[in-house]
Amino acid sequence: MLVPYVLFVGALPLVNRVRPVVLGLPFLFVWLLGATLLTPLAVWLVRRGDRG
């Protein structure tokens, strides 16, 4: 469960840039969008591994 935390908070000082631009969006926005999409996957993997 550290993956979402690292993606959102830990890496924020490293990705807080306006350039480069990805698909016309600032890199920070693309990073946060990717982290938001990966968070449910991380939670699902933790839940799947905790069933036992």
C-alpha positions in Angstrom: 0.0 0.0 0.0 3.0 2.3 -0.1 2.8 2.5 -3.9 -0.1 5.1 -4.0 1.6 7.1 -1.3 4.9 7.2 -3.1 3.2 8.0 -6.4 1.2 10.9 -5.0 3.3 12.4 -2.2 6.8 10.9 -2.4 7.5 11.7 -6.0 5.7 15.0 -6.1 8.9 17.2 -5.7 10.5 15.3 -8.6 7.6 15.6 -11.0 6.5 19.1 -10.2 7.4 20.5 -13.6 5.4 22.3 -16.3 7.7 21.0 -19.0 7.9 18.4 -20.6 4.4 18.4 -22.0 2.8 15.0 -22.6 -0.2 15.0 -25.0 -0.6 18.7 -24.5 -0.8 18.4 -20.7 1.8 19.4 -18.1 3.8 16.5 -16.8 2.5 16.9 -13.3 -1.1 16.5 -14.5 -0.2 13.4 -16.5 1.7 12.0 -13.4 -1.3 12.5 -11.1 -3.7 11.0 -13.6 -1.4 7.9 -14.0 -1.1 7.6 -10.2 -4.9 7.8 -9.9 -5.4 5.1 -12.4 -2.8 2.8 -10.8 -4.1 3.2 -7.2 -7.1 0.8 -7.7 -4.8 -1.8 -9.2 -2.5 -1.6 -6.2 -5.4 -1.9 -3.8 -6.7 -4.9 -5.7 -3.3 -6.6 -5.6 -3.1 -6.1 -1.9 -6.6 -7.4 -1.4 -5.9 -10.4 -3.6 -2.7 -11.2 -1.6 -4.5 -10.9 1.7 -7.2 -13.4 1.2 -5.2 -16.2 2.9 
